[in-house]
């Protein structure tokens, strides 16, 4: 496994390019799905690193607590080995705490970019539902409708899958997300059905 600082630099570079890609217009559903997947992978990896770092930081804090604070002025000297050990532990704790904060920031940033990509896909899907304005008695309308049905179902499947995935991930943050997502899916299905 890569050292946390190196992994964090790599994740941030990928998230920077993801953010730039999401700012471009005209991304396909496949590109948006890839960006969502990429951000999700980074989120999971960063979360795993943060989870590993928490007990390491706690262990260092416990060791530092056992050593106690350095003696104050006029309290005498402590053994040089103790001073060196405290300094080494404090330096390592600071390094790990910094990595922990950075990993947590990567998790938040990846979630935000995932949400942005999913929102773009949802917007595209809803726009595609309302763009058709052909006359119902026109044979071209029925030919186009038959040709577009597969694309609509594919988009609907992606929408449902992404919404279910995002909802499952965010349920711990807000129970109301599930109700809003179900309502949005029902509205989308009703619009699509009629």
N, C-alpha and C positions, 0 to 999 in steps of 0.2 A: 504494500500500500504506500501511496505517496505521502510525504510529510504534509500535515494539515495546511501549512502556509503555502506550499506549492500547489496543492489541490485548490485552495481558495483562489489563488491567482488565475488558475486555469478556468475555474467556474466563472469568475467575473469576466474574463475575456469572452467566453462563450455567451454569457448573458448580455454583454455589450453588443455583440453582433446580432443576437436575437432581438434586442431592443431596436437596433437600427433596421433590421428586416421588417419588424412590425410597423415601423413608421412609413414603409413604402406602400404605395397603392397597388392594387392589382395582384395581390398574392392569391395563389390558388388554394383550394381547400386542402390539397395534399401538402402544400408548403406550410399552411397554418397548422395542420395536424402534426407535421414534423417539428415545428417550433414548439408546439404544446408538449409533445413527447420529450423533446430535448430539455425543456425547462423542468418538466416533471422528474426526469432522471437526475438532473442536478439537484433539485430540491431533496430528493430521497437520499442522495449521496451526502449532501451537506448535513442533513438531519442525522444521518448515521454518525458522521464525524462529531457533530455537536453532542450527541448522546454518549459517545466514547469519551469525550473530553470532560464532561461534568464530573464523573467520579474521580478522574485524575486531579482536577482542580481541588475537589473536596479533600482528597488525601493529602495534597500539599498544604492546604490550609490547616488541616489537623496536625500535621507535623510542625508547622510554624507555631501553632498554638501551644504545642508541647514545649517548644523552645522558649516561648514567652517573648516579650518585647526586649529589645536590647537595653542594657542598663543605662539609666539616666545619668546626667552629670552629677558627679559626687557619689555615685552608688558603687564605685569600684569597677574593676575590669572583669570581663569574662574570658574564658579560655579562647585563644585565637581559633581553635577548631570549631567552636560553637558559633563564633562570629562568621567564619567562612561558610559553615553549613547553612546558617540562617540566610546569608546573602545568596548562596546558590539556590536554595529552596525558593526564596522570594523572586529571584530572576526567572526561574522555571515557571512559577505560578503566574507571573506577569505575562510570560510568553503564551502559556496555555489559555489564560483568560482572554488575551487578545485574539487568539485563534478561535476560541469559543464564540466570542462576540461577532467576529467576522463570519463564521459559519452560520450563525443564526441570521445575520443580515443577508447572506446568500439565500437562505431558505425563504425569507420574506420577499426578497427581490424576485426569486424564481416563481413564487406563488402569484405575485403581481403580474409578471409577464405571461404566465399560464392563463390567468384571468383575462388579460388583454387579448390574447390569441383566441380564446374561446368566445369572447364577446364579438370579435371580428367575424368569426364563423357564424355565430347566431345572427348578427346583423345581415350578413350576406344571405343567409337562408331566408330570413324574413323578407328582405328586399326581393329575392327571387320569387317569393310567393305572390307578391303584389305587382310585379312588373308585367305580367301577362295581361294584355288588354285587347286581344283579338276578338272579332265577332264570333259568337257561338254558332252561327249558321254557315260560317266560312269553312270549307273542307280543309283548308290550310291550318285552321285552328286545331282541328282534331288530329291532323297529322303531327303537328308540333307537340300537342298534348301527349300523344302516344310516345313520341320520341323523348319527351322530357320527363316522363313518369319515372323511368329508371334513375335519372339524375336526382329527382326529388326524393325518391325513397332512399337513395344513398345519402343525400344530405340530411334527411330526417333521421336515418340510423346514426350518422355521425353526431348529430345534435343530441339525440337521446343518450348515446354512449358518453359523450363529453359532459353532458349535464349530470348524468348519474355519477360519473367519476368525480366531478368537481363538488357535487353535493356530498358525497361520501367523505371527501377530504375535509370539507368545511363544517360538517355537522357538529363537530366538537366546539367550533367557534361560535356558531349561532344556529339554534334549532329552527328558527324561522326560515332559514335558507331552503330547507326541504319543501316547505309549503309554497314558497315563492317559485321554486323550480317546477314543482308539479303544476302549479297554476299556469306558468309560462308554457309548459309542454302541452297542457290541455288547450290553451288558447291557440297555440301553433297547430295542433292537430285539427281543431275546429275550423280554423282559417283554411287549412290545407284541404279538409274534407268538403268544404263548401266553396 
